[in-house]
């Protein structure tokens, strides 16, 4: 599904912040419309049309960065939990 098709379905405002997006080239600006995948590809989000929306490039990028940071914190928490269960000294 293309940016234009999603715009026809959902309008011209960002899925996350609700502000108007820029649909004019070049499309590499923070306010440019991008396709946002609401679910990670591991959950089938990339392949399912119903999980796609439009979002500003900056909103899309920032959401992905926050998700990555959260994943890294969770992995560190799990590693610490395993070390504690084994009686190892915390790092």
C-alpha positions as a Markdown table, in Angstrom:
| # | Residue | x | y | z |
|---|---|---|---|---|
| 1 | Unk | 0.0 | 0.0 | 0.0 |
| 2 | Unk | 1.4 | 3.4 | -1.0 |
| 3 | Unk | 1.6 | 6.6 | 0.8 |
| 4 | Unk | -1.1 | 8.0 | -1.5 |
| 5 | Unk | -3.4 | 5.0 | -0.9 |
| 6 | Unk | -3.0 | 5.4 | 2.9 |
| 7 | Unk | -3.6 | 9.1 | 2.6 |
| 8 | Unk | -6.9 | 8.4 | 0.8 |
| 9 | Unk | -7.9 | 5.9 | 3.5 |
| 10 | Unk | -6.7 | 7.8 | 6.6 |
| 11 | Unk | -6.3 | 11.4 | 5.6 |
| 12 | Unk | -3.2 | 13.7 | 5.7 |
| 13 | Unk | -2.5 | 13.9 | 9.4 |
| 14 | Unk | 0.1 | 11.9 | 11.3 |
| 15 | Unk | -1.2 | 8.8 | 13.1 |
| 16 | Unk | 0.9 | 9.7 | 16.2 |
| 17 | Unk | 0.7 | 13.5 | 16.7 |
| 18 | Unk | -2.3 | 14.3 | 14.6 |
| 19 | Unk | -0.6 | 17.2 | 12.8 |
| 20 | Unk | -0.6 | 17.7 | 9.0 |
| 21 | Unk | 2.2 | 15.9 | 7.1 |
| 22 | Unk | 4.2 | 17.1 | 4.0 |
| 23 | Unk | 3.5 | 15.0 | 0.9 |
| 24 | Unk | 5.7 | 17.0 | -1.4 |
| 25 | Unk | 9.2 | 15.9 | -2.5 |
| 26 | Unk | 11.8 | 15.6 | -1.3 |
| 27 | Unk | 10.5 | 13.0 | 1.1 |
| 28 | Unk | 13.5 | 12.9 | 3.5 |
| 29 | Unk | 12.4 | 15.8 | 5.7 |
| 30 | Unk | 11.2 | 15.4 | 9.3 |
| 31 | Unk | 7.7 | 16.5 | 8.4 |
| 32 | Unk | 7.4 | 14.2 | 5.4 |
| 33 | Unk | 4.8 | 11.4 | 5.3 |
| 34 | Unk | 6.1 | 7.9 | 5.9 |
| 35 | Unk | 4.5 | 4.5 | 6.2 |
| 36 | Unk | 4.3 | 3.5 | 9.8 |
| 37 | Unk | 4.1 | -0.2 | 10.6 |
| 38 | Unk | 2.1 | -0.4 | 13.8 |
| 39 | Unk | 3.3 | -4.0 | 14.6 |
| 40 | Unk | 6.8 | -5.2 | 14.3 |
| 41 | Unk | 7.6 | -7.5 | 11.4 |
| 42 | Unk | 8.0 | -10.4 | 13.8 |
| 43 | Unk | 4.3 | -10.0 | 14.5 |
| 44 | Unk | 3.4 | -9.8 | 10.8 |
| 45 | Unk | 3.0 | -6.0 | 10.8 |
| 46 | Unk | 5.0 | -5.4 | 7.7 |
| 47 | Unk | 3.0 | -7.7 | 5.5 |
| 48 | Unk | -0.5 | -6.8 | 6.8 |
| 49 | Unk | -2.1 | -3.8 | 5.2 |
| 50 | Unk | -4.4 | -3.2 | 8.2 |
| 51 | Unk | -1.3 | -2.5 | 10.4 |
| 52 | Unk | 0.0 | 0.4 | 8.2 |
| 53 | Unk | -0.7 | 4.1 | 8.8 |
| 54 | Unk | 1.0 | 7.4 | 7.9 |
| 55 | Unk | 3.3 | 9.2 | 10.2 |
| 56 | Unk | 5.8 | 12.1 | 10.0 |
| 57 | Unk | 9.3 | 10.8 | 9.3 |
| 58 | Unk | 10.4 | 12.2 | 12.7 |
| 59 | Unk | 7.5 | 10.6 | 14.6 |
| 60 | Unk | 8.2 | 7.3 | 13.0 |
| 61 | Unk | 11.9 | 7.5 | 13.6 |
| 62 | Unk | 11.5 | 8.6 | 17.2 |
| 63 | Unk | 9.0 | 5.9 | 18.0 |
| 64 | Unk | 11.4 | 3.3 | 16.6 |
| 65 | Unk | 14.3 | 4.7 | 18.7 |
| 66 | Unk | 12.2 | 4.7 | 21.9 |
| 67 | Unk | 11.2 | 1.1 | 21.2 |
| 68 | Unk | 14.8 | 0.1 | 20.6 |
| 69 | Unk | 15.9 | 1.8 | 23.9 |
| 70 | Unk | 13.1 | 0.0 | 25.8 |
| 71 | Unk | 14.2 | -3.3 | 24.3 |
| 72 | Unk | 17.8 | -2.7 | 25.3 |
| 73 | Unk | 16.7 | -1.8 | 28.9 |
| 74 | Unk | 14.6 | -4.9 | 29.0 |
| 75 | Unk | 17.5 | -7.1 | 27.8 |
| 76 | Unk | 19.8 | -5.6 | 30.4 |
| 77 | Unk | 17.1 | -6.2 | 33.1 |
| 78 | Unk | 16.8 | -9.9 | 32.0 |
| 79 | Unk | 20.6 | -10.3 | 32.1 |
| 80 | Unk | 20.7 | -8.8 | 35.6 |
| 81 | Unk | 17.9 | -11.1 | 36.7 |
| 82 | Unk | 19.7 | -14.2 | 35.5 |
| 83 | Unk | 22.9 | -13.1 | 37.1 |
| 84 | Unk | 21.1 | -12.5 | 40.4 |
| 85 | Unk | 19.4 | -15.9 | 40.2 |
| 86 | Unk | 22.8 | -17.5 | 39.7 |
| 87 | Unk | 24.2 | -15.6 | 42.7 |
| 88 | Unk | 26.6 | -13.6 | 40.6 |
| 89 | Unk | 27.8 | -10.2 | 41.6 |
| 90 | Unk | 25.9 | -7.4 | 39.9 |
| 91 | Unk | 27.8 | -5.4 | 37.3 |
